[in-house]
Amino acid sequence: MAEAEAVIELADVEKVFRVRRRAGRLRRVREDVRAVRGISFRVARGEMVGYIGPNGAGKSTTIKMLTGILTPSGGRLRVAGIDPSRERTRLARRIGVVFGQRTTLWWDLPLRDSYALVRRMYRVPEARFRENLDRCVELLDLEPLLDVPVRQLSLGQRMRGDIAAALLHDPEVLYLDEPTIGLDVISKAKVRGFLRDLNAERRTTVLLTTHDLTDIEQLCSRVMVIDHGRLMYDGALAGLHQVGESERTLVVDLERELPPIEVAGARTVRVEGPRQWLAFPASASAAPLVAAVAEGYPLVDLSVREPDIEDVIARMYALGSAGAEKVG
């Protein structure tokens, strides 16, 4: 079977920053800081890939190289067949970007006017622009916000507005940095559903950076982990949990204070009055555990907490397993 067409290709990509630091009271010295160290990977057209890691791992540096904001210090990089740093303007018409806490909208203009400016910048035909805008407005619940200045929007509202702006010109590739940050549960579900439909209907390639593993679980079939500038893992999310031996937590509220809960497949790690915390493997389904607790104990409420990605990566290091995993 022929290999799927790659829309994003990196081969031994590095990024080195030259910085100056103090060396004594009057002297400064220059040193090289390697933010990205020989990363190689391919993303096929239509894939949705999670790109995760702790703060300072090199995620944002990679995204900035993929968009042409930064020039690689070494290696080869192509997006839709284009060298981003050499043909940044040409590439801009084929990608969409949402940079977390940094908006691409005009601060003092209402959303409606910001979108009109985006249409002019990208020269989107009126009919196509109207179709894309109407779809984003409906699915992201933006109708009440269209006449509100961006500076008056909450973080979650602005994030939805930024996602819409990034899609008005029909990009082939979409880079998302924390797209559900600041959103409530209902809004998160809307954004995730919107992204799934976008990917399914238009085969938009999505590279997603997030600290919310639920985003990855619900959207991505593949996840890449970067830390200290190196690609540590590239594969399925279940495999990542197995490598790091990570655990999820079931938080159980009982009708009254009881001894630690005993059910197969989990262990009680904390008890505070009627509330108990049960740890279980992140790769396992929570459904049998929930059913067992509900059947054997007077249950009032419960919730599942995902493992923190920093903890997963720390365990990967501690177990010394990263080097044995498939990379690139």
ZAMARGU-4260 file (C-alpha; in steps of 0.2 Angstrom, whole numbers, plus 5000, padded with zeros to 4 digits):
<rodrens>
0) 5000/5000/5000 | 5007/5017/4995 | 5012/5029/5010 | 5000/5043/5013 | 5004/5060/5007
5) 5013/5070/5020 | 5008/5088/5022 | 5020/5091/5036 | 5038/5085/5035 | 5053/5088/5047
10) 5070/5079/5045 | 5083/5082/5058 | 5076/5100/5062 | 5086/5110/5075 | 5084/5127/5082
15) 5098/5135/5092 | 5096/5152/5100 | 5112/5163/5104 | 5109/5171/5121 | 5120/5182/5132
20) 5121/5180/5151 | 5131/5188/5165 | 5148/5180/5169 | 5153/5191/5184 | 5149/5209/5188
25) 5155/5217/5171 | 5157/5203/5159 | 5144/5195/5148 | 5146/5179/5138 | 5137/5171/5123
30) 5130/5154/5124 | 5120/5143/5113 | 5103/5136/5119 | 5096/5122/5109 | 5077/5123/5109
35) 5074/5109/5097 | 5086/5095/5094 | 5086/5085/5078 | 5067/5082/5077 | 5060/5071/5063
40) 5042/5067/5059 | 5029/5067/5045 | 5010/5071/5046 | 4999/5064/5033 | 4985/5074/5025
45) 4970/5073/5035 | 4978/5068/5051 | 4974/5075/5068 | 4990/5074/5079 | 4993/5079/5097
50) 5009/5088/5100 | 5012/5088/5119 | 5025/5091/5132 | 5028/5102/5147 | 5031/5120/5147
55) 5048/5125/5139 | 5049/5108/5130 | 5050/5115/5112 | 5032/5114/5106 | 5030/5133/5102
60) 5047/5134/5094 | 5042/5120/5083 | 5025/5128/5078 | 5034/5144/5075 | 5046/5136/5063
65) 5031/5127/5054 | 5023/5144/5051 | 5039/5153/5046 | 5040/5164/5061 | 5057/5156/5065
70) 5070/5149/5053 | 5077/5132/5058 | 5096/5132/5063 | 5098/5115/5054 | 5088/5101/5045
75) 5074/5101/5032 | 5056/5107/5035 | 5041/5107/5023 | 5023/5111/5025 | 5012/5108/5010
80) 5028/5107/5000 | 5033/5124/5005 | 5048/5130/5015 | 5040/5140/5028 | 5054/5152/5032
85) 5057/5156/5013 | 5040/5157/5007 | 5030/5163/5022 | 5017/5174/5013 | 5013/5160/5001
90) 5012/5147/5015 | 5000/5159/5025 | 4986/5156/5013 | 4987/5137/5016 | 4988/5137/5035
95) 4978/5143/5050 | 4985/5146/5067 | 4977/5149/5085 | 4991/5154/5097 | 4983/5151/5114
100) 4983/5167/5124 | 4988/5178/5109 | 4974/5183/5098 | 4974/5186/5080 | 4959/5197/5081
105) 4958/5216/5081 | 4957/5221/5100 | 4945/5236/5098 | 4934/5229/5084 | 4919/5218/5086
110) 4921/5200/5079 | 4911/5204/5064 | 4923/5218/5058 | 4938/5207/5062 | 4931/5193/5051
115) 4928/5206/5037 | 4946/5211/5038 | 4952/5193/5038 | 4942/5190/5022 | 4950/5205/5013
120) 4968/5199/5019 | 4966/5182/5012 | 4955/5187/4997 | 4941/5175/5001 | 4927/5175/4989
125) 4911/5182/4996 | 4901/5167/4994 | 4914/5156/5002 | 4917/5168/5016 | 4899/5169/5020
130) 4897/5150/5020 | 4912/5147/5031 | 4907/5161/5043 | 4889/5155/5045 | 4895/5137/5049
135) 4908/5143/5062 | 4895/5155/5070 | 4882/5141/5071 | 4894/5127/5078 | 4904/5138/5089
140) 4889/5148/5096 | 4896/5165/5091 | 4880/5174/5085 | 4878/5184/5102 | 4896/5189/5101
145) 4898/5196/5083 | 4895/5214/5088 | 4905/5213/5104 | 4923/5221/5104 | 4936/5208/5106
150) 4943/5216/5121 | 4926/5213/5130 | 4926/5195/5127 | 4931/5182/5140 | 4945/5170/5136
155) 4934/5156/5131 | 4924/5167/5120 | 4939/5175/5112 | 4946/5157/5109 | 4931/5152/5099
160) 4932/5168/5089 | 4950/5165/5085 | 4946/5147/5079 | 4933/5154/5067 | 4945/5167/5061
165) 4959/5154/5057 | 4947/5144/5046 | 4938/5157/5036 | 4951/5155/5021 | 4949/5136/5021
170) 4967/5132/5027 | 4974/5114/5023 | 4984/5114/5039 | 4977/5120/5056 | 4989/5123/5071
175) 4980/5124/5088 | 4988/5129/5104 | 4977/5125/5119 | 4960/5127/5109 | 4949/5123/5124
180) 4958/5134/5137 | 4946/5144/5147 | 4930/5135/5141 | 4917/5127/5151 | 4912/5109/5148
185) 4898/5112/5136 | 4909/5124/5126 | 4923/5112/5126 | 4912/5099/5119 | 4906/5111/5105
190) 4924/5115/5100 | 4929/5097/5100 | 4914/5092/5089 | 4917/5106/5077 | 4935/5101/5075
195) 4930/5082/5072 | 4918/5088/5059 | 4930/5099/5050 | 4943/5085/5049 | 4930/5073/5043
200) 4922/5084/5030 | 4937/5094/5023 | 4952/5083/5028 | 4960/5098/5037 | 4976/5092/5044
205) 4977/5097/5063 | 4992/5099/5074 | 4986/5101/5092 | 4996/5107/5107 | 4987/5105/5124
210) 4989/5101/5142 | 4971/5093/5142 | 4973/5075/5138 | 4954/5074/5135 | 4957/5085/5120
215) 4969/5072/5113 | 4959/5057/5118 | 4943/5064/5109 | 4952/5071/5094 | 4968/5063/5090
220) 4973/5045/5085 | 4991/5049/5086 | 5001/5059/5099 | 5019/5065/5099 | 5028/5070/5115
225) 5043/5082/5115 | 5053/5087/5130 | 5070/5096/5131 | 5069/5099/5113 | 5069/5080/5109
230) 5055/5069/5102 | 5052/5056/5115 | 5037/5047/5109 | 5027/5045/5093 | 5012/5034/5093
235) 4995/5030/5100 | 4989/5038/5116 | 4987/5021/5124 | 5005/5017/5121 | 5010/5033/5129
240) 5001/5029/5145 | 5009/5011/5145 | 5026/5019/5143 | 5024/5031/5157 | 5013/5019/5167
245) 5002/5034/5170 | 4986/5033/5181 | 4969/5041/5181 | 4960/5046/5197 | 4942/5042/5201
250) 4936/5054/5214 | 4921/5046/5223 | 4909/5055/5235 | 4899/5043/5246 | 4884/5046/5257
255) 4894/5044/5273 | 4912/5041/5279 | 4918/5023/5276 | 4934/5013/5276 | 4944/5014/5260
260) 4935/5007/5245 | 4940/4990/5239 | 4937/4986/5220 | 4946/4976/5207 | 4958/4986/5196
265) 4960/5001/5207 | 4968/5006/5224 | 4962/5020/5236 | 4976/5033/5237 | 4967/5046/5248
270) 4952/5047/5260 | 4945/5063/5267 | 4928/5061/5275 | 4915/5054/5263 | 4927/5058/5248
275) 4939/5045/5242 | 4952/5045/5228 | 4955/5029/5218 | 4970/5027/5206 | 4968/5016/5191
280) 4979/5013/5175 | 4976/5027/5162 | 4975/5014/5148 | 4960/5005/5156 | 4942/5010/5154
285) 4934/5018/5169 | 4917/5010/5166 | 4919/4994/5175 | 4927/5003/5190 | 4912/5015/5191
290) 4900/5001/5190 | 4909/4991/5204 | 4909/5007/5215 | 4891/5011/5211 | 4885/4993/5215
295) 4895/4991/5231 | 4894/5008/5240 | 4882/5022/5243 | 4887/5033/5229 | 4882/5052/5228
300) 4894/5058/5215 | 4910/5054/5205 | 4922/5061/5193 | 4937/5055/5183 | 4953/5066/5183
305) 4966/5064/5169 | 4984/5062/5172 | 4995/5077/5171 | 5006/5076/5155 | 5021/5082/5165
310) 5019/5067/5177 | 5018/5055/5162 | 5034/5062/5155 | 5043/5062/5172 | 5038/5044/5174
315) 5044/5040/5156 | 5061/5047/5161 | 5061/5038/5178 | 5057/5021/5170 | 5071/5024/5156
320) 5058/5018/5143 | 5058/5033/5131 | 5073/5027/5121 | 5065/5011/5117 | 5050/5018/5109
325) 5046/5022/5091 | 5052/5040/5086 | 5050/5050/5070
</rodrens>
